């Protein structure tokens, strides 16, 4: 389950709201794509907390999630490299 803990509107781009968001997920496999919310896009710097492990992940400008322990990109829906 994905929970939005906090969301801040940044700007409009191509009729889409770009938001800086803090998320909570039950596991890394639930990290969403940048456009998982209709009419919204997750901004670079969006953070996600994996409740099952305590790990944190950050979204880059290409839509790739990176583990904040320095281990690299994580695979999300087949879009990123595996850690």
C-alpha positions as CSV (number, residue, x, y, z in Angstrom):
1,X,0.0,0.0,0.0
2,X,1.2,3.5,-0.8
3,X,0.5,6.3,1.6
4,X,1.1,9.9,0.8
5,X,2.5,11.5,4.0
6,X,3.1,15.0,2.6
7,X,2.7,16.7,-0.8
8,X,3.8,20.1,-2.0
9,X,2.7,21.6,-5.3
10,X,5.7,22.9,-7.2
11,X,4.5,24.0,-10.7
12,X,2.4,23.1,-13.7
13,X,4.0,21.4,-16.7
14,X,2.0,20.3,-19.8
15,X,-1.3,20.6,-17.8
16,X,0.1,18.3,-15.1
17,X,0.8,19.3,-11.5
18,X,4.3,18.5,-10.5
19,X,4.5,17.7,-6.8
20,X,7.3,17.1,-4.3
21,X,6.0,14.2,-2.2
22,X,6.9,12.1,0.8
23,X,5.6,8.5,0.5
24,X,5.4,5.4,2.7
25,X,5.3,2.0,1.1
26,X,5.0,-1.5,2.6
27,X,8.0,-2.8,0.5
28,X,10.4,-1.6,-2.2
29,X,8.3,-3.4,-4.9
30,X,5.5,-0.8,-4.3
31,X,7.6,2.3,-5.3
32,X,5.5,4.0,-7.9
33,X,6.3,5.4,-11.3
34,X,6.6,9.2,-11.5
35,X,3.2,9.5,-13.1
36,X,1.2,7.0,-10.9
37,X,-1.4,9.7,-9.9
38,X,-3.6,10.9,-12.7
39,X,-3.0,14.6,-13.4
40,X,0.1,14.7,-11.2
41,X,3.8,13.9,-11.6
42,X,6.3,13.2,-8.8
43,X,9.1,15.7,-8.8
44,X,12.8,14.9,-8.5
45,X,13.6,14.7,-4.8
46,X,10.4,12.8,-3.9
47,X,11.2,10.5,-1.0
48,X,9.8,7.1,-0.1
49,X,10.2,5.2,3.2
50,X,10.0,1.4,3.0
51,X,8.2,0.4,6.2
52,X,9.3,-3.2,6.0
53,X,13.0,-2.5,6.1
54,X,13.3,1.1,7.2
55,X,15.1,2.0,4.0
56,X,14.7,5.4,2.2
57,X,14.5,6.0,-1.6
58,X,14.7,9.2,-3.6
59,X,13.4,9.8,-7.1
60,X,15.8,11.4,-9.7
61,X,14.8,13.5,-12.7
62,X,14.6,10.5,-15.0
63,X,12.0,8.7,-12.8
64,X,14.5,6.3,-11.3
65,X,14.4,5.4,-7.6
66,X,17.7,5.3,-5.8
67,X,18.4,3.7,-2.4
68,X,19.7,6.4,0.0
69,X,22.3,4.0,1.5
70,X,24.4,4.4,-1.6
71,X,23.7,1.0,-3.1
72,X,22.3,2.4,-6.3
73,X,19.1,2.3,-8.4
74,X,16.3,-0.1,-7.6
75,X,14.1,-2.0,-10.0
76,X,10.6,-0.7,-10.1
77,X,8.2,-2.0,-12.7
78,X,11.3,-3.0,-14.7
79,X,12.3,0.6,-15.3
80,X,15.5,0.8,-13.3
81,X,18.6,-1.2,-12.7
82,X,18.7,-3.7,-9.9
83,X,20.6,-2.9,-6.7
